[in-house]
Amino acid sequence: MQWNRLPGNRTSVNDAGKFDRILLPVDFSSQCDIAARHAAWFATVGGGTVHLVHVIVNPLDDVYQTHTLPPLKVVDAAEDTARLLLRQVADRCFPATVPRVLHVRHGDPYEKILAVVEEVRPDLIVLSTRGRGGLAHLVIGSVAEKLVRHAPCPVFVVPRPRS
């Protein structure tokens, strides 16, 4: 085992299971609360901070409720709504004692999440899968799959429940 390759550049085995910085990508799907509860558990056990990140792909998406706004206000309103929704996920899924930091970005989800990974340097990424398959998966790929392959730290993947 290479000691300098442990999460967060830790140098002892005792610190290997402690995650100080946990990254939680949130897409506001039905699965995100389940992943958030797992992230809260890791943070509670290890005394870490959860960094919630949401990437706005389309500010006119229904989740942001911006359809009635003037065009010049749409992007800012989508960002404000995303921050509010991230706060609600944290309040709903985390004990009050779990520190949290909110990150909202615009653009390609995989690229922007990787940018936050470089900025935050998490010890662990916790994410859920949507379970998209077939042609949609082949054409656009899976953000979760790409993160698992390219993340510089462990990735805890919460699968979609079987129906």
Buried (B, 14 or more C-beta within 10 A) or exposed (E): EEEEEBBBEBEEEEBBBBBBBBBBBBBBBEBBBBBBBBBBBBBBEBEBBBBBBBBBEEBBBEBBEBEEBEEEEBBEBBBBBBBEBBEEBBEEBBEEEBEBBBBBBBEEBBEBBBBBBEEBBBBBBBBBBBBBEEEEEEEEEBBBEBBBEEBEBEBBBBEBEEE
